[in-house]
Amino acid sequence: MLDNNLRTMIDDVKGGRMDRRAFVKRMIAVGLTAPMANQLLAIGGVAMAQSPNPYKPTKRGGGGPLKVLWWQGPTLLNPHFATGTKDQDGSRIFYEPLASWDVDGHLNPILAAEIPSIQNGGLAADAKSVTWKLKPGVKWHDGKPFTADDVVFNWEYATDPATAAVSSATYADMTVEKVDDLTIRIVFKKPTPFWANAFVGGYGCIIPKHLFAEYKGSKSREAPTNLKPVGTGPYKFVEFKPGDLIRGEINQDYHMANRPSFDTIEMKGGGDAVSAARAVIQTGEYDFAWNIQVEDEVLLRLEKGGKGKTLYAVGGDIEFIAINFTDPNTEIDGERSSIKTKHPILSDPKVRQALAMLVDRESVKKVIYGRAGRVTANYLNGPEEFVSKNTRWEFNIEKAAALLEEAGWKAGSDGIREKDGKKLKLLYQTSINGPRQKTQAIVKQACQKAGIDVELKSVVASVFFSSDVANPDTYSKFYADIEMFQIPMTQPDPALHMRRYLSRNVATKENKWQGQNFPRWVNKDFDAAIDAADTETDPLKRADLYIKCNDLMWQDTVVIPVMHRLAVEACSNTLRPALSGWANQTDNLQDWYREA
């Protein structure tokens, strides 16, 4: 239940005695964020707001080509198999969800006619169902009508275990029913306060039933449309070279007026973040570059060129080092890093704690991230009401060495610690880009001083984040002891971000390594708290549950947070992209335009 004062304020908004803006300001004053304040209003029965749209073009097309750089090139174009952001972003050019998150954390209708609320009958008062009305007249790129049958099919497709969809957790514990051709109802097994998950954002993109029906289940990877998308989005498919190039052309039948502005889109993949930043900011060869994970001093130099700039968006993205709780060097039933094994070194919590003390976050921020980084001990870094104040971090080589001593690892003649005749050696992998290799070097240097031999491995980003089940070097297979990368938080709610570490989501050979719990960490208290948060309708109690989950991860050193990262993009001086810290960069692509 909401506390009495909060409930009174919500009732005042409903009754017109307080406007929404005043309510949001009061919530911000007590430490909440605008997205959470609006979620409180939604839970309390006040229709969700939408931010004013700054889109200026008064006609469709005429904006010429849009050229964007994704230095991790997409490798497939089915959103249900998108294990990495790059594949979600590539898919999103062509496929759309019912709604997406705007810059202020509000829901923006895409394929939906309106955002569900208690006022319009879309939200059930008991939080057990939500009814979506679909926008009429929407067509797939091949001219077929978009209907409720497509939405229901996506739920069936994602929840079929044989499909092995990465989106399966998004659609679990619910039933999706067709009410009529333009209405669907989602019925939850339990009260579900964060109902805006299924069919929303990157994992919510909808594929056409008429082209995928015969490929549901075990044949899911054989669908030709996995690589040749037919969606409802602002651009129609022209060409795809996995890892290299996506080309699209304007959808003249797009369902939003005067959109899109651009006549064509080209998403170029490959290369690295530095060259991508240079191609936008300095040379002007491209209009936009994604995820500019580049040392801040380099960006400051490039920005003096005048043709482009960097843009920053605050969300909950976290750069971290993950710990492998299983043995990457022992194979059981054809599977390494099997949940049936335990890591011979990192199963000891003292060793994990020592590693956490060997990450010099302040140096990483100063030398690498600058404006784009905030030091943190938390995996969950936003919205503010979900951020734990119970954690702390410390860089201390001496204390780390003492912990290793307590764990029985004694320094050998070469300075490397040993135990039972085995050297303390770890394989530390990440994707190839400058900041990550520099972070590896900083961590390795500290580890060496503490007596840990660290072998560094850098994998081409398109390989590291690949969805290819035959690829041995993906982060989800995790054939290393520790690994580092970023997981974006693509919605202003922790549900999806935290749910990945549920025991039932472990990445295995059986689920084609599509399970999102890649550290293979199992904790019953975490599972129970996540499951409780999924049904807790009191927003304050729900926030406490997610803080508990973050603290459990910190106490068990499941991941070592390196940096709370702001989203950094490179943009030409004339481009006006619609970006949100709570969404993928292409989630609102229909609203991008160029200003003279």
FIZADREN-202155 format. One record per residue (C-alpha): residue in one letter; x, y, z. Coordinates in steps of 0.25 Angstrom, whole numbers, plus 5000, padded with zeros to 4 digits. Layout:
N
aXYZ ...
% end
This chain:
596
m500050005000 l500450144997 d500650235010 n499550325014 n500250455010 l500650404996 r499350344994 t498650484997 m499650554987 i499250454976 d497750474979 d498050624978 v498650604964 k497450514960 g496450614965 g497150734959 r497550804972 m499050784969 d499650784955 r500550674950 r501750764950 a501650804964 f501550654968 v502750624961 k503550734967 r503150694981 m503550554978 i504950594972 a505150684985 v505050554994 g506050484985 l505150414974 t505350434959 a504350484949 p504150344943 m503850284956 a502950404960 n502150374947 q502150224951 l501550254964 l500450334958 a500150224948 i500050124959 g499150214967 g498250224955 v498650354948 a498850344933 m500350344929 a500850474923 q501650484910 s502750584908 p502550694897 n503150644884 p504150744878 y504050684864 k503950804854 p503850744839 t502450764833 k502550664822 r503050524820 g504450504814 g505350604807 g506350604818 g507350524809 p508250414815 l508450384829 k509850314832 v510150254845 l511250174851 w511150064860 w512550014862 q512049884867 g511249844855 p509949764856 t510049614853 l508549584852 l507249654851 n506249584859 p506049654872 h505649524880 f507149474878 a507849604880 t508849574891 g509549704890 t509149854889 k509649854874 d508649744870 q507449814877 d507849954870 g507949884857 s506649814858 r505949944863 i506150014850 f505149924844 y504349864855 e503549934866 p502949914880 l501549964885 a502250074892 s503650134895 w504250214906 d504550364903 v505550454909 d504850484922 g504550334924 h503050344919 l502450244911 n502250284896 p501250204888 i501850144875 l500950034870 a499950054881 a498750154879 e498950204894 i499750174907 p498850084916 s498350154929 i497250134939 q496550244933 n496450184919 g496150044924 g497549994920 l498049964934 a497349874944 a497249924958 d497849794964 a499049804955 k498749674949 s498449714934 v498749824924 t497949844911 w498649904899 k497849964888 l498649964875 k498750074865 p497850044853 g498350044838 v499750004841 k500349914831 w501549824830 h502649864820 d502049754810 g500649824811 k500049724820 p499249784832 f499749784846 t498749724856 a498649664870 d498949534864 d500349574862 v500449624876 v499949494882 f500849414873 n502149484878 w501749444892 e501549304887 y502949304879 a503749364891 t503149274901 d503349144893 p504649084900 a505049024886 t505149164880 a506249194891 a505849344890 v506649444899 s505349514901 s504749394907 a504849454922 t504049574917 y502849494913 a502849394924 d501749384935 m500749444926 t499649404916 v499349494904 e497949494898 k497349544886 v496149634889 d495849674875 d496749704863 l497249834869 t497249804884 i498049704893 r498049674907 i499249634916 v498749554928 f499849534938 k499949414948 k500149514959 p500049664962 t501049724953 p501349874956 f502349894945 w501349854934 a502149934923 n503149824920 a502549724910 f502449784896 v503149914900 g504549964897 g505649884890 y505149744895 g503749784891 c503949794876 i502849714869 i503149624857 p502149584847 k501349454849 h501149424834 l502649414832 f503049344845 a501949254848 e502649134842 y503949164849 k503449164863 g504149064872 s505348984868 k505349044854 s505449184859 r506949204854 e506549164840 a505649274837 p506049354825 t505449474831 n506449474842 l507449544833 k506349614823 p505449684833 v503949724829 g503549814840 t502549934842 g503650034845 p504050164838 y505050094828 k504949974819 f506049874818 v506949884806 e508249814809 f508949744821 k510349704822 p510549644836 g511549714844 d511749824833 l510549894827 i509049914828 r508349994818 g506850044818 e505950134810 i504850224814 n503550154817 q502550234810 d501350164817 y501850194831 h500750204841 m501250344847 a501050474840 n502250544834 r503150434838 p504250394835 s504950514831 f506150444824 d506050374811 t507050264814 i507850214825 e509150144826 m509650074838 k511150044836 g511749944846 g513149914850 g514449994853 d514550054867 a514050164875 v515150264873 s515050254858 a513550264859 a513650384867 r514650444858 a513750414846 v512550494852 i513250604860 q514450634852 t514250594838 g512750604837 e512650474828 y511550424837 d510350484844 f510450404857 a511250304864 w510750204875 n511450174889 i512650264888 q513450194898 v514650274896 e515650344906 d515050484910 e516350554906 v516250494892 l514750544891 l515150684896 r516250694885 l515250654874 e514150744878 k515050864874 g514850824860 g513450884859 k512750784850 g512150704862 k511950694877 t511750594888 l510450564894 y510250514908 a509050444914 v508850394928 g508250264931 g508650134938 d509750074929 i510850004937 e512249964932 f512649844941 i513549724943 a512749594944 i513249474952 n513149334946 f512549244957 t512749124948 d514049054943 p514349104929 n515449004927 t514648874930 e513648814920 i512448734925 d511448684914 g512148764903 e511948894911 r513048984918 s512649084929 s511548984932 i510649004944 k511048864949 t512448914952 k513049014962 h514149114959 p515449054965 i515949194970 l514749294969 s513849204977 d514549264990 p513849394994 k515149444999 v515849444986 r514649514979 q514649614990 a516149634988 l515949654973 a514849764976 m515949844984 l516949834972 v516049924963 d516550064964 r515250134960 e515750274962 s516850254953 v515950194942 k515050314943 k516250414943 v517050354932 i515850294923 y514450334925 g514450474930 r513150544927 a512550414924 g512750334937 r512350334951 v513050244961 t512050144968 a512050014976 n510649984971 y510149894959 l508849974960 n509050124958 g507750184955 p506650234956 e507150294969 e506050234978 f506650094974 v508150134977 s508650064990 k509350155000 n509850025007 t511049994998 r512450044998 w513750024989 e515150034993 f516450024985 n517449954994 i518549864990 e519049835004 k517649795009 a517449704996 a518749634998 a518349605013 l517049545008 l517849454998 e518749415010 e517549375018 a517049295007 g518349215007 w518949274995 k520449294998 a521449374990 g522449294982 s523849324978 d523349394966 g522449484974 i521149404968 r520349344979 e520149194980 k519249094987 d519348944987 g520348944975 k519449034967 k519849174962 l518849294964 k518649324950 l517349384944 l516949404929 y516249544928 q515549564915 t514749684909 s514449744895 i515449824887 n515349974890 g516350074896 p515650094909 r515449954912 q516949914909 k517350034917 t516449984929 q517049844927 a518449904928 i518049974941 v517449854948 k518549764943 q519649854949 a518949854963 c518749704962 q520149674960 k520549764972 a519649674980 g520249544974 i519149504964 d519649474950 v518649524940 e518549484925 l517849594917 k516949554905 s516349644896 v515249604886 v514749674874 a513449734878 s512549674867 v513049534872 f512949564887 f511549614886 s511149514875 s509849434875 d510549314868 v510449194877 a511649134870 n512549244874 p513449214886 d513749354890 t512449414893 y512249484907 s511049384909 k511949264908 f512949324917 y514149234915 a514949324924 d515149354939 i514649494938 e514149584927 m513749724926 f512749804918 q511549894919 i510049854921 p509149964917 m507849994925 t506850014915 q505650054923 p505450144936 d505150024944 p506049914950 a505149794946 l505849744933 h507249794937 m507249714950 r506449594946 r507549544937 y508349484950 l507149394954 s507649254956 r506649204945 n507349304935 v508749234935 a509349224921 t509549084917 k509748994905 e508248944906 n507749084904 k508749114893 w509549214903 q508349314902 g508149314917 q508549444922 n509149404935 f510549384929 p511349384943 r510549264946 w510249314960 v509149244968 n508549314981 k507249274986 d507049404994 f507349484981 d506249404974 a505249424985 a505449574985 i505349584970 d504149504970 a503549584981 a503849714974 d503149664962 t501849664969 e502049774980 t501049894977 d501549984988 p502650064981 l503450084993 k503549944997 r503849904983 a505049994983 d505549934996 l505449794989 y506349844978 i507249914987 k507349774995 c507649704981 n508749804978 d509349784992 l509349634991 m510149644978 w511149744985 q511249654997 d511549524988 t512449604978 v511649554966 v512149674958 i513149784961 p512549914957 v513649994949 m512850114945 h511450174944 r511450214930 l510650324923 a510250294909 v511250364900 e510950384885 a511550464874 c510650554866 s510750654855 n510450794858 t509150794850 l508550664854 r507450654864 p507450514869 a506350474879 l507150404890 s506850354904 g507650304915 w506550194917 a506450144903 n507350084892 q507850194883 t506950154871 d505750144879 n505150274875 l505850274861 q504550324855 d504750464862 w506150484857 y506250604847 r507350704842 e507250854845 a507950954836 
% end
